[in-house]
Amino acid sequence: MNPRDLPFDAHAMLDGLRTWVECESPTYDAAAVNRMMDIATRDLIVAGARTERVAGRLGFGDCVRASFPHPRASEPGILVMGHLDTVHPIGTLNTLPFRRDGNRAWGPGILDMKGGNYLSLEAIRQLVRAGVRTNLPITVLFTSDEEVGSPSTRDLIEAEAARHRFILVPEPARPDGGVVTGRYAIARFNLEATGVPSHAGARLAEGRSAIREMARKLIEIEDMTTEDCTFSVGVIHGGQWVNCVTTTCTGEALSMAKRQEDLDRGVEAMLSLRATGNDVQFKVSRGVTRPVWETNPAGMALYEVARGIAAELGYHINPQSSGGGSDGNFTGAMGLPTLDGLGVAGAGAHTLDEHIMVDSLAYRGKLMAGLLATLG
C-alpha cells in the first residue's frame, strides 16, 4: 500500500475538524472536555472502534480508549496518543472563531492538538476503507489534562503505553515540518506569598503587601534563567479589595531544561527561595514534573521509518528535540519507541492566532497512515 494513493481530502477533513474545534474544551472545565470526548467517541465508533470511557479524576474530564478490530488484537501494537483539552477558556470562539482564509484555518485548539488527533482518525478511516490490514493492532487514547501537565492521567498513559510496541503522538509539527524525537524536562511550581493586612487608606504603613513580595520574587525567579534552564511565572492571583493591603498572593511558575540534571538543579534553586524579609513569608512547592525524553536508538529507528515514508510522499522531515512538554515525555522516558510532532503544520499555538495549514491535514495524514500500515 502506498499512502500517496489514499484519497485524503483536506477540505472534507477540515469540515469534520470544525465540529471538534467548535466544541470548546478547556482543561479546567471537565464538563466541556467531556462534551468533546462525546464527539470523539462517536466518531471513533463510526470508524469501527470499540471504545471505553475512563472516568476522570482530580476534577478533570474523562479519557477515551479506542481499539480497532485486528486478528492479533491481544498482542502489543501501535498506540496513537493525544489530548483533547485546550488552554482556551469557554468563550474564546467569540474572539477566535473558526474561519478559513486560503490555506489557513483558525480556531481554539485547532493546532494544539485537535487537528493532529483528527488527521490520525482520518488515517485509520482511510486504511479501513481501502481494505488495508495493518501489521499491528491500533489503539487510540485521548486524554483530558495534558495542558496542565497530565496530573490525573500520567499513570493511565504509562500503563497503556507499556502494552504497546510503538507510540505515535500527533502533536503539532515543528516549524520546519520536522518531527520530535526527544523533549526537554519540565517542572511546575506553586508559589505563595503571605503578608500583613491593614487598611490601605488609613493605616498603609502597618501592612506588608503579599502582592509586593510576589512581584519581587517574580523578578528573582525569571532572572534565574540561563541557556541550560529557563524559568517563567505564568499565573498570579492576589487581592480582592483595593483599599486593603493584600494578605495572600499565589502564583505558578514553570522551569524547562534540555537535560534532567539541569532541571534538577533548577528545582533545587526554586525550592530554596526564601522571603525577602522577616515580616513577610514566601513558599514554593513542587507541582507536576515531566521527565526529560532523551533521543534514543529505538525512537530513531521509528523516525527512520517515518522519514522513508515522508520521502515517498515527496517531502523531508527532520528529527529534533523540542521544548514544550507533551505526553511523549512520559513514554519516551520509559524507553518506548516514541515519535512525536506527527500532527498538522501551523503556528500560534496557545494564542488568539492559533491556526493550521489546511493542506497539511492531507499530507501529514498520509504520513500517519503510512506509519500505521508499515510498522510491524
Residue, then its C-alpha position, 0 to 999 in steps of 0.5 A: m500500500n502506498p499512502r500517496d494513493l489514499p484519497f485524503d481530502a483536506h477540505a472534507m477533513l477540515d469540515g469534520l475538524r470544525t465540529w471538534v474545534e467548535c466544541e470548546s474544551p478547556t482543561y479546567d472545565a471537565a464538563a466541556v472536555n467531556r462534551m468533546m470526548d462525546i464527539a470523539t467517541r462517536d466518531l471513533i465508533v463510526a470508524g469501527a472502534r470499540t471504545e471505553r470511557v475512563a472516568g476522570r479524576l482530580g476534577f478533570g474530564d474523562c479519557v477515551r480508549a479506542s481499539f480497532p478490530h485486528p486478528r492479533a488484537s491481544e498482542p502489543g501494537i501501535l498506540v496513537m496518543g493525544h489530548l483533547d483539552t485546550v488552554h482556551p477558556i469557554g468563550t474564546l470562539n467569540t474572539l477566535p472563531f473558526r474561519r478559513d482564509g486560503n490555506r489557513a484555518w483558525g480556531p481554539g485548539i485547532l493546532d494544539m492538538k485537535g487537528g493532529n488527533y483528527l488527521s490520525l482518525e482520518a488515517i485509520r478511516q482511510l486504511v479501513r476503507a481501502g481494505v488495508r490490514t495493518n501489521l499491528p493492532i491500533t489503539v487510540l487514547f485521548t486524554s483530558d489534562e495534558e495542558v496542565g501537565s497530565p496530573s490525573t492521567r500520567d499513570l493511565i498513559e504509562a500503563e497503556a503505553a507499556r502494552h504497546r510496541f510503538i507510540l505515535v503522538p500527533e502533536p503539532a509539527r515543528p516549524d520546519g515540518g520536522v518531527v520530535t524525537g526527544r523533549y526537554a524536562i519540565a517542572r511546575f511550581n506553586l508559589e505563595a506569598t503571605g503578608v500583613p493586612s491593614h487598611a490601605g487608606a488609613r493605616l498603609a504603613e502597618g501592612r506588608s503587601a503579599i502582592r509586593e513580595m510576589a512581584r519581587k520574587l517574580i523578578e528573582i525567579e525569571d532572572m534565574t534563567t540561563e541557556d541550560c534552564t529557563f524559568s517563567v511565572g505564568v499565573i498570579h492571583g492576589g487581592q480582592w479589595v483595593n483599599c486593603v493591603t493584600t494578605t495572600c498572593t499565589g502564583e505558578a511558575l514553570s522551569m524547562a531544561k534540555r537535560q534532567e540534571d539541569l532541571d534538577r538543579g533548577v528545582e533545587a534553586m526554586l525550592s530554596l527561595r526564601a522571603t525577602g524579609n522577616d515580616v513577610q513569608f514566601k513558599v514554593s512547592r513542587g507541582v507536576t514534573r515531566p521527565v526529560w525524553e532523551t533521543n534514543p536508538a529505538g525512537m530513531a529507528l521509528y523516525e527512520v521509518a517515518r522519514g522513508i515514508a515522508a520521502e515517498l510522499g515527496y517531502h523531508i522531515n527532520p528529527q529534533s528535540s523540542g521544548g514544550g512538554s507533551d505526553g511523549n515525555f512520559t513514554g519516551a522516558m520509559g524507553l518506548p519507541t516514541l515519535d512525536g510532532l506527527g500532527v498538522a503544520g501551523a503556528g500560534a499555538h496557545t494564542l488568539d492566532e492559533h491556526i493550521m495549514v489546511d493542506s497539511l491535514a492531507y499530507r501529514g495524514k498520509l504520513m500517519a497512515g503510512l506509519l500505521a500500515t508499515l510498522g510491524 
